[in-house]
Amino acid sequence: MRFGSQAARLDDSVLYLRVPRLFEDLALAWLDGRIPRLIDKLTRVQLLVLDDFGTDSLTDQQRFHLFEIDRREGPTSPTPYRIVNAHRIVLQGDTMRKQKQPPS
């Protein structure tokens, strides 16, 4: 999240999301009609940090939603590109998500 922290210090708007949660939110928004509002929220930030991207294959609907986020254009959009400018960061060392062993 260092990129996000640095961007925030420079007064850029930043939104951090885990991709599985993003897709859950997008699916629910699609069902209840909030999808335009949610897509608008996602496209207004200058830096969208997507964590855990690529751990599962994408459905057609998920690809469509990412395309909608990626093709953001208009006066409120900082740039017409997003995913094109993505960076993959490979982390070294042990994961912090190890499940704790139950006491014996």
C-alpha positions, 0 to 999 in steps of 0.5 A, a space after each residue: 500500500 506504499 503507492 497508495 500512501 504516497 499518492 494520498 500524501 500528494 493529495 491524490 484520491 486513493 481507493 484500496 479494494 480487494 478484488 474478491 470484495 470488489 466483484 461481490 459489490 459489483 454483482 450486488 450493485 448490478 442486481 439492485 440497480 446501483 451499478 452506474 453509481 458504483 462505477 462512477 465512484 470507482 472511476 473518480 479516484 486517481 489511484 485505484 489499488 486492487 489487491 489479490 487480483 488474478 487469484 481466480 479466473 474472471 467470469 464474463 460479467 467480471 471482465 465487463 465490469 473491469 472494462 467499464 472501470 478501465 474505460 472511464 472518460 470524461 471531465 471527472 476522470 483524471 486519465 482515460 486509462 487505468 488498468 493499462 497502467 497497472 503495476 504488479 508487485 511481487 511480495 517476498 517473505 511469509 504471508 501475514 494471512 496464515 491462519 492461526 493454529 487452534 490451541 491443543 
